[in-house]
Amino acid sequence: MLKGLVASILVVGLTFAVTQSALAKHHEPGEATADQPLSLEALAVAFGWDLQGAQITAEKIDDGLYVLFGVGGNIGVSIGEDGVLIVDDQFPQVMEKIEAAIDSIGGNGIDYAINTHWHFDHAEGNNTLGPQGTTIVAHSNARADMAKGGLVNLVIAKYRQQAYPKAALPVLTFDDRMQIHFNDNQIDLMHFSPAHTDGDAAVWFRQQNAVHLGDVFNNAGYPFVDVDSGGGIDGMIHFCQQVLDAVGPDAIIIPGHGPVTDTAALARYIYMLTTVRSRVADMIDQGMTLQQVVDAKPTANFDEVYGPETASLGFVNRVYTSLAQQ
């Protein structure tokens, strides 16, 4: 498991280096600067996403449950007699390939799509699926964010996510917990607190004891805490711990990004979050500025597994900002 994570981190680090260079080069006179939002096309170039040429691959988790990997967040797929239910849906530009991948593993069309949160790399596919008749499900705050749109502050860049049209919005929402009975499975949607955003959903497939955490759990590096969307480090720790307590030690953990893993990896992630949070809080209490905290490298002993922190979307920056707002 750790070898796979380290390989993912190396890819993330390389992507970040390309990203920083691309962000610096992509601005023409009169275009967006670091303080102005990029278009989706510019963001894709900066992050090295090939929306047209991306390939979709499938991994079988257990009978009737798969994960698709492509460009954007990991997609959970439940296939059975009742049809196809997915968790997250990436981008319209890859939807035909997603549907082809689902066909190849025994599905036919997409009946339900659950969004783990409102961010474009997990929910932009709603713009294709909704008009096709797919029933979209999400936390009530995620729906509200999709309906109004807003600025996603990625620290190293900004993207203004457009308001989704009515046809692309979730038609079923929940506040704390919801159950869907589908494909002889009880699927629990759980929200414990603001975490990555203020509208996160963990999706627990009870039959396979597998849970998709969206970007509350990133298995490809340090997480992005979207403070501007109501997320926070304390909520992220609480959310992860509540999921871990609910699913038990033998669960399969599907992250928002990175390889499928186990509860031991989630427990290590919680320990990392808790430790970094404590270190940053102590530095704030000492009167240190954001730059001083960043320079102090509070993640240093975790970078071998999750880092380098400089390859993240401002993890320490967002932890500091989250705590400073309390």
C-alpha positions in Angstrom: 0.0 0.0 0.0 2.8 2.4 1.0 4.7 1.7 -2.2 1.6 2.6 -4.3 1.1 5.8 -2.3 4.8 6.9 -2.7 4.5 6.3 -6.5 1.4 8.5 -6.5 3.2 11.2 -4.5 6.1 11.2 -7.1 3.5 11.8 -9.8 1.9 14.5 -7.8 5.2 16.2 -7.2 6.1 16.1 -10.9 2.6 17.4 -11.8 3.0 20.2 -9.4 6.4 21.3 -10.9 4.7 21.3 -14.3 1.8 23.2 -12.8 3.9 25.9 -11.4 5.7 26.4 -14.6 2.5 26.3 -16.6 0.8 28.8 -14.4 3.7 31.1 -14.8 3.8 30.8 -18.6 0.1 30.6 -19.3 -0.8 34.2 -18.6 -0.9 36.5 -21.6 -1.3 40.3 -21.3 -4.8 41.0 -20.0 -5.5 37.4 -18.9 -5.9 36.0 -15.4 -3.1 36.5 -12.9 -2.4 34.5 -9.7 -5.1 36.6 -8.0 -7.6 36.1 -10.8 -9.4 32.9 -11.7 -8.4 30.7 -14.6 -10.7 29.1 -17.1 -11.2 25.4 -16.9 -9.2 25.0 -20.1 -6.3 27.0 -18.6 -6.5 25.1 -15.3 -6.4 21.8 -17.2 -3.3 22.9 -19.0 -1.7 24.1 -15.8 -2.4 20.8 -14.0 -1.5 18.6 -16.9 -5.0 17.2 -17.4 -5.6 15.9 -20.9 -9.4 16.1 -21.0 -9.6 14.9 -24.6 -7.0 12.1 -24.4 -7.5 10.8 -20.9 -8.0 7.1 -20.5 -10.4 5.5 -18.0 -9.3 2.4 -16.2 -11.4 0.1 -13.9 -10.4 -1.8 -10.7 -12.7 -4.4 -9.3 -13.1 -3.9 -5.5 -15.6 -6.8 -4.9 -18.5 -8.4 -6.7 -20.7 -5.6 -8.0 -18.4 -2.7 -7.0 -15.6 -1.1 -9.0 -13.5 2.1 -9.0 -12.8 4.0 -12.2 -9.6 6.1 -12.5 -9.2 8.9 -15.1 -8.9 12.6 -14.9 -10.4 14.1 -11.8 -11.8 12.3 -8.7 -12.0 8.5 -8.4 -15.4 7.2 -9.5 -17.1 4.4 -7.4 -19.4 2.2 -9.5 -22.1 -0.2 -8.2 -23.5 -2.6 -10.9 -26.3 -5.0 -10.4 -29.9 -6.0 -11.2 -31.2 -2.5 -10.3 -28.8 -0.8 -12.7 -25.8 1.5 -12.2 -25.0 3.9 -9.4 -21.8 5.9 -9.5 -20.0 8.1 -6.9 -18.6 11.3 -8.6 -18.5 11.8 -12.3 -15.4 13.8 -13.4 -15.9 15.9 -16.6 -18.3 15.9 -19.6 -15.2 15.6 -21.9 -14.6 12.1 -20.6 -18.2 11.0 -20.1 -18.3 8.8 -23.2 -15.2 7.0 -22.0 -16.7 6.6 -18.5 -19.8 5.1 -20.0 -17.8 2.8 -22.2 -15.8 1.6 -19.1 -19.0 1.0 -17.3 -20.3 -1.0 -20.3 -17.1 -3.1 -20.2 -17.7 -4.2 -16.6 -21.3 -5.1 -17.2 -23.3 -1.9 -16.8 -25.6 -0.1 -19.1 -26.1 3.6 -18.6 -26.0 5.5 -15.3 -29.1 5.6 -13.2 -27.8 7.4 -10.1 -24.8 9.7 -9.5 -23.8 10.7 -6.0 -21.6 13.7 -5.7 -19.2 13.6 -2.7 -19.0 17.4 -2.9 -19.4 20.3 -5.3 -15.9 20.7 -6.8 -15.6 20.6 -10.6 -13.2 17.6 -10.8 -15.9 15.5 -9.1 -19.2 16.9 -10.2 -18.7 18.6 -13.6 -20.0 15.4 -15.3 -23.4 16.4 -13.8 -23.8 18.7 -16.8 -23.9 15.6 -19.1 -25.6 13.1 -16.8 -28.4 15.3 -15.5 -29.9 16.2 -18.9 -29.7 12.5 -19.8 -32.0 11.6 -17.0 -29.5 10.4 -14.3 -30.8 11.0 -10.8 -28.2 13.1 -9.0 -27.7 13.0 -5.2 -25.6 15.1 -2.9 -25.4 16.9 0.5 -27.7 19.9 0.7 -24.8 22.3 1.0 -23.1 20.8 -2.1 -26.3 21.4 -4.1 -26.4 25.0 -2.9 -22.8 25.6 -3.9 -23.4 24.0 -7.3 -26.5 26.2 -7.8 -24.7 29.5 -7.1 -21.2 28.6 -8.3 -18.2 30.3 -6.7 -14.5 30.8 -6.5 -12.4 27.7 -5.7 -9.2 29.0 -4.2 -6.5 26.4 -4.8 -3.9 28.6 -3.3 -1.5 28.2 -6.2 -4.4 29.1 -8.6 -8.0 30.1 -8.6 -10.9 28.7 -10.6 -14.4 30.2 -10.7 -16.8 27.3 -11.0 -19.9 28.3 -12.9 -23.4 27.9 -11.5 -24.8 24.6 -12.7 -28.1 24.7 -14.7 -31.2 23.1 -13.0 -30.8 19.9 -15.0 -27.3 19.3 -13.6 -28.2 19.9 -10.0 -28.9 17.1 -7.4 -32.6 16.3 -7.1 -32.2 14.3 -3.9 -30.3 15.9 -1.0 -29.6 15.1 2.7 -28.2 16.9 5.8 -26.7 14.3 8.1 -27.5 10.8 6.8 -29.3 9.1 4.0 -29.8 5.5 2.9 -30.2 4.2 -0.7 -31.2 0.6 -1.2 -29.9 -0.4 -4.6 -28.5 -3.6 -6.2 -29.2 -5.6 -3.0 -27.0 -3.2 -1.1 -27.6 -0.6 1.7 -25.7 2.5 0.7 -25.2 5.0 3.5 -24.5 8.6 2.7 -22.9 10.2 5.8 -22.0 13.8 6.7 -20.4 14.4 10.0 -19.1 18.0 9.8 -17.6 20.5 7.4 -14.3 18.9 6.3 -12.9 19.3 2.8 -15.9 21.6 2.1 -19.1 22.3 4.0 -21.0 19.7 1.9 -19.0 16.5 2.0 -20.6 13.0 1.7 -18.9 9.7 2.6 -20.6 6.9 0.7 -20.6 3.5 2.4 -21.4 0.4 0.5 -22.3 -1.9 3.3 -22.4 -5.2 1.4 -18.8 -4.8 0.4 -17.8 -2.8 3.5 -16.2 -0.2 1.2 -16.5 3.6 1.7 -15.8 6.4 -0.7 -14.7 9.5 1.2 -14.2 11.9 -1.7 -11.6 14.6 -1.0 -12.0 14.3 2.7 -9.4 11.6 2.3 -6.7 12.2 -0.3 -4.4 9.1 -0.9 -2.2 11.0 -3.4 -0.6 13.5 -1.1 -1.6 16.1 1.5 -5.3 17.1 1.3 -6.8 20.4 0.1 -8.8 22.0 2.8 -11.2 24.4 1.0 -11.6 26.9 3.8 -13.3 29.3 1.4 -16.0 26.7 0.9 -16.6 26.2 4.6 -14.0 23.4 5.1 -11.7 23.2 8.1 -8.9 21.1 9.5 -10.8 20.2 12.7 -13.8 19.1 10.8 -11.6 17.0 8.4 -10.1 15.2 11.4 -13.5 14.6 13.0 -15.1 13.5 9.7 -12.3 10.9 9.0 -12.4 9.6 12.6 -16.2 9.2 12.5 -16.0 7.3 9.2 -13.2 5.0 10.6 -15.3 4.3 13.7 -18.4 3.5 11.7 -16.9 1.1 9.1 -14.6 -0.9 11.4 -11.0 -2.2 10.8 -11.6 -4.4 7.8 -13.2 -1.8 5.5 -12.0 -0.9 2.0 -11.2 2.8 1.7 -11.8 4.6 -1.6 -10.1 8.0 -1.6 -11.0 11.0 -3.7 -7.7 10.7 -5.4 -5.0 8.0 -5.4 -5.1 4.2 -5.0 -7.8 2.3 -3.1 -6.5 1.4 0.3 -7.4 0.2 3.8 -8.3 1.5 7.3 -4.7 1.5 8.4 -3.9 4.1 5.8 -6.8 6.2 6.9 -5.7 5.9 10.5 -2.2 7.1 9.6 -3.8 10.0 7.7 -5.8 11.0 10.7 -2.6 10.9 12.8 -0.8 13.1 10.3 -3.7 15.6 10.2 -3.9 15.8 14.0 -0.2 16.2 14.4 0.2 18.9 11.8 -2.9 20.7 13.2 -1.4 20.7 16.7 2.0 22.0 15.5 0.4 24.8 13.5 -1.9 25.8 16.4 1.2 26.0 18.7 2.9 28.3 16.2 -0.1 30.5 16.0 -0.2 30.7 19.8 3.4 31.9 19.6 2.4 34.7 17.3 4.1 33.3 14.2 2.9 34.6 10.8 1.7 32.4 8.0 5.0 32.7 6.2 6.9 31.8 9.3 4.7 28.8 9.9 5.2 27.6 6.3 9.0 28.2 6.6 9.0 26.1 9.8 8.0 23.0 7.8 5.5 21.5 10.3 4.9 18.6 7.9 8.6 17.7 7.5 8.6 14.2 9.1 5.5 13.3 7.0 6.8 14.4 3.7 8.3 11.1 2.9 4.8 9.6 2.7 2.6 12.6 1.8 4.9 15.2 0.3 6.7 17.3 -0.4 4.3 19.7 1.1 5.3 22.2 -1.6 3.6 19.8 -4.0 0.3 20.3 -2.3 -2.5 22.8 -2.8 -1.2 24.9 0.1 -1.9 22.4 2.9 -0.1 24.2 5.6 -1.5 27.5 4.3 -5.0 26.2 4.6 -4.5 24.6 8.0 -3.2 27.9 9.3 -6.0 29.8 7.7 -8.6 27.4 9.1 -7.3 27.7 12.6 -6.7 31.5 12.4 -10.4 32.0 11.6 -11.5 30.2 14.8 
